[in-house]
């Protein structure tokens, strides 16, 4: 979708953000299973409801503004969600080597 106006940009950003929320909602159960810290696991298990609520609010924004969301894949969220999945398979960086 070419962005030719501020309105096009707004529709694009709402659609992109909605897709990011969808991807997050689908990924949280896998992240919860991979979590080794009980607090983190609990956070992943409890967060889908909040994420669904954010998606519903984005749907409301689109409806109130009189447009339909576009079917856009959020590449940024896709990349972010791939990294934890790689880490959960044992290829996580050693925390002691991380900059402080």
C-alpha positions as protocol buffer text, in pm:
chain_id: "A"
residue {
  index: 1
  type: UNK
  ca { x: 0 y: 0 z: 0 }
}
residue {
  index: 2
  type: UNK
  ca { x: 170 y: 320 z: -110 }
}
residue {
  index: 3
  type: UNK
  ca { x: 155 y: 593 z: 153 }
}
residue {
  index: 4
  type: UNK
  ca { x: 54 y: 918 z: -18 }
}
residue {
  index: 5
  type: UNK
  ca { x: -105 y: 1112 z: 266 }
}
residue {
  index: 6
  type: UNK
  ca { x: -109 y: 1147 z: 643 }
}
residue {
  index: 7
  type: UNK
  ca { x: -436 y: 949 z: 638 }
}
residue {
  index: 8
  type: UNK
  ca { x: -266 y: 663 z: 450 }
}
residue {
  index: 9
  type: UNK
  ca { x: 12 y: 666 z: 710 }
}
residue {
  index: 10
  type: UNK
  ca { x: -241 y: 655 z: 995 }
}
residue {
  index: 11
  type: UNK
  ca { x: -425 y: 357 z: 841 }
}
residue {
  index: 12
  type: UNK
  ca { x: -92 y: 183 z: 780 }
}
residue {
  index: 13
  type: UNK
  ca { x: 28 y: 235 z: 1138 }
}
residue {
  index: 14
  type: UNK
  ca { x: -299 y: 118 z: 1295 }
}
residue {
  index: 15
  type: UNK
  ca { x: -298 y: -190 z: 1070 }
}
residue {
  index: 16
  type: UNK
  ca { x: 69 y: -264 z: 1140 }
}
residue {
  index: 17
  type: UNK
  ca { x: 21 y: -227 z: 1515 }
}
residue {
  index: 18
  type: UNK
  ca { x: -287 y: -451 z: 1507 }
}
residue {
  index: 19
  type: UNK
  ca { x: -86 y: -722 z: 1334 }
}
residue {
  index: 20
  type: UNK
  ca { x: 192 y: -684 z: 1591 }
}
residue {
  index: 21
  type: UNK
  ca { x: -65 y: -746 z: 1865 }
}
residue {
  index: 22
  type: UNK
  ca { x: -198 y: -1053 z: 1681 }
}
residue {
  index: 23
  type: UNK
  ca { x: 152 y: -1198 z: 1643 }
}
residue {
  index: 24
  type: UNK
  ca { x: 226 y: -1133 z: 2009 }
}
residue {
  index: 25
  type: UNK
  ca { x: -97 y: -1301 z: 2122 }
}
residue {
  index: 26
  type: UNK
  ca { x: -15 y: -1611 z: 1917 }
}
residue {
  index: 27
  type: UNK
  ca { x: 344 y: -1626 z: 2046 }
}
residue {
  index: 28
  type: UNK
  ca { x: 286 y: -1579 z: 2419 }
}
residue {
  index: 29
  type: UNK
  ca { x: 194 y: -1944 z: 2494 }
}
residue {
  index: 30
  type: UNK
  ca { x: 516 y: -2065 z: 2329 }
}
residue {
  index: 31
  type: UNK
  ca { x: 719 y: -1805 z: 2517 }
}
residue {
  index: 32
  type: UNK
  ca { x: 552 y: -1912 z: 2845 }
}
residue {
  index: 33
  type: UNK
  ca { x: 646 y: -2276 z: 2783 }
}
residue {
  index: 34
  type: UNK
  ca { x: 1005 y: -2177 z: 2705 }
}
residue {
  index: 35
  type: UNK
  ca { x: 1044 y: -1949 z: 3010 }
}
residue {
  index: 36
  type: UNK
  ca { x: 1258 y: -2092 z: 3288 }
}
residue {
  index: 37
  type: UNK
  ca { x: 1183 y: -1818 z: 3538 }
}
residue {
  index: 38
  type: UNK
  ca { x: 846 y: -1870 z: 3713 }
}
residue {
  index: 39
  type: UNK
  ca { x: 769 y: -1496 z: 3724 }
}
residue {
  index: 40
  type: UNK
  ca { x: 839 y: -1456 z: 3354 }
}
residue {
  index: 41
  type: UNK
  ca { x: 631 y: -1763 z: 3274 }
}
residue {
  index: 42
  type: UNK
  ca { x: 341 y: -1621 z: 3475 }
}
residue {
  index: 43
  type: UNK
  ca { x: 370 y: -1284 z: 3297 }
}
residue {
  index: 44
  type: UNK
  ca { x: 358 y: -1455 z: 2957 }
}
residue {
  index: 45
  type: UNK
  ca { x: 56 y: -1659 z: 3066 }
}
residue {
  index: 46
  type: UNK
  ca { x: -135 y: -1356 z: 3194 }
}
residue {
  index: 47
  type: UNK
  ca { x: -53 y: -1114 z: 2912 }
}
residue {
  index: 48
  type: UNK
  ca { x: -268 y: -1252 z: 2624 }
}
residue {
  index: 49
  type: UNK
  ca { x: -585 y: -1100 z: 2765 }
}
residue {
  index: 50
  type: UNK
  ca { x: -426 y: -755 z: 2780 }
}
residue {
  index: 51
  type: UNK
  ca { x: -287 y: -795 z: 2428 }
}
residue {
  index: 52
  type: UNK
  ca { x: -631 y: -896 z: 2296 }
}
residue {
  index: 53
  type: UNK
  ca { x: -775 y: -584 z: 2461 }
}
residue {
  index: 54
  type: UNK
  ca { x: -520 y: -368 z: 2282 }
}
residue {
  index: 55
  type: UNK
  ca { x: -622 y: -526 z: 1951 }
}
residue {
  index: 56
  type: UNK
  ca { x: -987 y: -456 z: 2027 }
}
residue {
  index: 57
  type: UNK
  ca { x: -905 y: -90 z: 2096 }
}
residue {
  index: 58
  type: UNK
  ca { x: -725 y: -67 z: 1761 }
}
residue {
  index: 59
  type: UNK
  ca { x: -1035 y: -211 z: 1592 }
}
residue {
  index: 60
  type: UNK
  ca { x: -1243 y: 57 z: 1767 }
}
residue {
  index: 61
  type: UNK
  ca { x: -1006 y: 329 z: 1642 }
}
residue {
  index: 62
  type: UNK
  ca { x: -1048 y: 205 z: 1285 }
}
residue {
  index: 63
  type: UNK
  ca { x: -1424 y: 192 z: 1321 }
}
residue {
  index: 64
  type: UNK
  ca { x: -1451 y: 538 z: 1480 }
}
residue {
  index: 65
  type: UNK
  ca { x: -1227 y: 686 z: 1211 }
}
residue {
  index: 66
  type: UNK
  ca { x: -1427 y: 517 z: 936 }
}
residue {
  index: 67
  type: UNK
  ca { x: -1169 y: 289 z: 777 }
}
residue {
  index: 68
  type: UNK
  ca { x: -1098 y: -81 z: 748 }
}
residue {
  index: 69
  type: UNK
  ca { x: -763 y: -212 z: 862 }
}
residue {
  index: 70
  type: UNK
  ca { x: -532 y: -329 z: 586 }
}
residue {
  index: 71
  type: UNK
  ca { x: -387 y: -679 z: 588 }
}
residue {
  index: 72
  type: UNK
  ca { x: -31 y: -583 z: 676 }
}
residue {
  index: 73
  type: UNK
  ca { x: 237 y: -807 z: 828 }
}
residue {
  index: 74
  type: UNK
  ca { x: 438 y: -631 z: 1098 }
}
residue {
  index: 75
  type: UNK
  ca { x: 793 y: -728 z: 1006 }
}
residue {
  index: 76
  type: UNK
  ca { x: 936 y: -563 z: 1318 }
}
residue {
  index: 77
  type: UNK
  ca { x: 733 y: -779 z: 1557 }
}
residue {
  index: 78
  type: UNK
  ca { x: 804 y: -1086 z: 1350 }
}
residue {
  index: 79
  type: UNK
  ca { x: 1177 y: -1024 z: 1394 }
}
residue {
  index: 80
  type: UNK
  ca { x: 1145 y: -957 z: 1766 }
}
residue {
  index: 81
  type: UNK
  ca { x: 949 y: -1278 z: 1820 }
}
residue {
  index: 82
  type: UNK
  ca { x: 1200 y: -1491 z: 1629 }
}
residue {
  index: 83
  type: UNK
  ca { x: 1485 y: -1389 z: 1859 }
}
residue {
  index: 84
  type: UNK
  ca { x: 1336 y: -1528 z: 2183 }
}
residue {
  index: 85
  type: UNK
  ca { x: 1248 y: -1848 z: 1999 }
}
residue {
  index: 86
  type: UNK
  ca { x: 1614 y: -1889 z: 1899 }
}
residue {
  index: 87
  type: UNK
  ca { x: 1717 y: -1822 z: 2258 }
}
residue {
  index: 88
  type: UNK
  ca { x: 1474 y: -2080 z: 2392 }
}
residue {
  index: 89
  type: UNK
  ca { x: 1649 y: -2348 z: 2186 }
}
residue {
  index: 90
  type: UNK
  ca { x: 1973 y: -2296 z: 2375 }
}
residue {
  index: 91
  type: UNK
  ca { x: 2145 y: -2034 z: 2164 }
}
residue {
  index: 92
  type: UNK
  ca { x: 2088 y: -1748 z: 2407 }
}
residue {
  index: 93
  type: UNK
  ca { x: 2382 y: -1517 z: 2467 }
}
residue {
  index: 94
  type: UNK
  ca { x: 2568 y: -1561 z: 2792 }
}
residue {
  index: 95
  type: UNK
  ca { x: 2431 y: -1288 z: 3024 }
}
residue {
  index: 96
  type: UNK
  ca { x: 2779 y: -1225 z: 3166 }
}
residue {
  index: 97
  type: UNK
  ca { x: 2896 y: -1121 z: 2819 }
}
residue {
  index: 98
  type: UNK
  ca { x: 2619 y: -861 z: 2782 }
}
residue {
  index: 99
  type: UNK
  ca { x: 2715 y: -494 z: 2821 }
}
residue {
  index: 100
  type: UNK
  ca { x: 2602 y: -334 z: 3144 }
}
